[in-house]
C-alpha cells in the first residue's frame, strides 16, 4: 500500500481518516510536566480521470493540547483545504511523460498561547498556489513548484517560492 494524498485520476475516492496521539510527560518547562494530546480528521475526495481531467479536494482539522500548565507554542487548532485539477493531456515523451496539476491550498493556525506564538513568530495563515508535474511511468513521481504567502502571529508577512521532488518506489 502506498501512502499518498492522491491517486492522480486512477480511482474515484471518498475517504475520511482520523488519528489520535497521546504522549505522557511530553513537555516540560523545568517545573511543570505536560502530557501531549492531539487528534485530527482528514477528508479526501477525488474523481477518476475524464476527458476534462481529475479533481482533488482535501480538507483537514487538527487539535493539539498540552496539559500541566507548560508554556508552549504547540497547543491550538489548525485546518487546511486543498483543491487541485489534474489535466487530462499527457505532456513529454519516453520515460518523462506526465500530466500537470495546478493547485491551491490555504492553511490556518490558532494557538492557545498567542503571546508565546508571537515571541517565536509562529505561522497563523498560509496561502499557496502551485503546479505539480506527475510523471506517468514512474509510479507517480512528482515534481512541484509553488508560490506562497505566510503570515505569523506578529503580523509579519513572508513571500516564498519553493520547488520539490517526490519519488515513489
C-alpha positions in Angstrom: 0.0 0.0 0.0 1.4 3.4 -1.0 0.7 6.3 1.4 -0.1 9.3 -0.6 -2.7 12.1 -0.8 -3.8 11.3 -4.3 -4.3 8.5 -6.8 -3.8 11.0 -9.6 -7.0 10.2 -11.5 -6.8 6.4 -11.3 -9.8 6.0 -9.0 -12.9 7.6 -7.6 -12.2 8.3 -3.9 -14.2 9.5 -0.9 -12.3 8.9 2.3 -12.3 10.1 5.9 -9.4 9.5 8.2 -9.0 10.0 12.0 -5.9 10.0 14.1 -5.4 10.2 17.9 -2.0 10.8 19.5 -1.2 10.8 23.3 2.2 11.1 24.9 2.5 11.4 28.7 5.3 13.7 30.0 5.9 15.0 26.5 6.9 18.6 27.5 8.5 20.3 30.5 9.4 23.8 31.4 11.7 22.6 34.3 8.9 23.0 36.8 5.8 21.6 35.2 5.4 18.5 33.0 2.7 18.2 30.5 1.0 15.4 28.5 0.5 16.0 24.8 -2.8 15.0 23.3 -3.5 15.5 19.6 -6.2 14.4 17.2 -7.1 15.2 13.6 -9.7 14.3 11.0 -9.0 14.4 7.2 -11.3 14.1 4.2 -10.2 13.4 0.7 -12.4 13.4 -2.5 -11.0 12.7 -6.0 -12.7 11.7 -9.3 -11.4 9.2 -11.9 -9.8 10.8 -15.0 -12.3 12.1 -17.5 -11.9 13.9 -20.8 -11.8 17.1 -18.7 -9.3 15.9 -16.1 -9.4 14.8 -12.5 -10.2 16.9 -9.5 -8.9 16.6 -5.9 -10.4 18.2 -2.8 -8.9 17.6 0.6 -9.7 19.2 4.0 -8.4 18.5 7.5 -8.8 19.8 11.1 -6.2 19.4 13.8 -6.5 19.9 17.6 -3.4 19.8 19.9 -3.3 20.3 23.7 -0.6 20.2 26.3 -1.6 19.7 29.9 0.3 20.6 33.1 0.4 24.4 32.5 3.6 24.0 30.4 4.1 27.1 28.2 4.3 26.0 24.6 3.7 27.1 21.0 2.2 23.7 20.1 -1.2 23.7 21.7 -4.0 25.0 19.5 -6.1 24.3 16.5 -5.4 24.2 12.7 -7.1 23.4 9.5 -6.4 23.4 5.8 -8.2 23.0 2.4 -6.6 21.9 -0.8 -8.0 21.9 -4.3 -6.2 20.6 -7.4 -7.1 19.7 -11.0 -5.0 17.1 -12.9 -5.1 18.0 -16.6 -6.0 15.1 -18.9 -3.5 15.6 -21.7 -0.1 13.9 -21.1 3.0 16.0 -21.9 6.5 14.9 -22.7 7.9 11.7 -24.2 9.6 8.4 -23.3 10.1 8.0 -19.5 9.4 11.6 -18.8 5.8 11.7 -19.8 3.4 13.2 -17.3 0.4 15.5 -16.5 0.3 18.9 -14.9 -1.8 19.5 -11.8 -2.4 23.2 -10.8 -3.5 23.6 -7.2 -4.3 26.0 -4.4 -4.0 25.4 -0.6 -5.0 27.5 2.4 -3.8 26.7 6.0 -4.8 28.4 9.2 -3.4 28.1 12.8 -4.6 29.4 16.1 -2.5 28.9 19.3 -3.7 28.6 22.8 -0.8 30.8 24.0 -0.9 33.7 21.5 1.8 35.6 23.4 4.3 32.7 23.1 3.3 32.2 19.4 4.2 35.9 18.8 7.5 35.5 20.6 8.6 32.6 18.3 6.9 34.1 15.1 4.7 31.0 14.7 2.7 30.9 11.5 -1.0 31.8 11.6 -2.1 31.6 8.0 -0.6 30.4 4.6 -1.8 30.7 1.0 0.0 28.5 -1.6 -0.6 28.4 -5.3 1.4 25.8 -7.3 1.7 23.3 -10.1 2.8 19.6 -9.9 4.1 17.6 -12.8 3.0 13.9 -12.2 5.4 11.6 -14.1 3.3 8.8 -15.7 5.7 5.8 -15.9 7.5 6.3 -12.5 4.7 5.2 -10.1 3.5 8.8 -9.6 6.8 10.6 -9.1 6.0 14.3 -8.6 7.9 17.5 -9.4 6.3 20.6 -7.8 6.8 24.3 -7.6 4.7 26.8 -5.7 4.5 30.4 -4.5 3.3 31.1 -1.0 2.3 33.9 1.3 2.9 33.3 5.1 1.7 35.4 8.0 2.9 34.9 11.5 1.5 35.7 15.0 3.3 39.1 15.0 1.6 40.1 11.8 4.7 39.8 9.7 4.3 38.6 6.1 6.7 36.5 4.0 6.5 35.5 0.4 8.2 32.3 -0.7 8.8 30.3 -3.8 9.7 26.6 -3.4 10.4 23.6 -5.6 10.4 19.9 -4.7 10.6 16.3 -5.9 8.7 13.3 -4.5 9.9 9.9 -5.6 7.7 6.9 -5.0 9.3 3.4 -5.4 
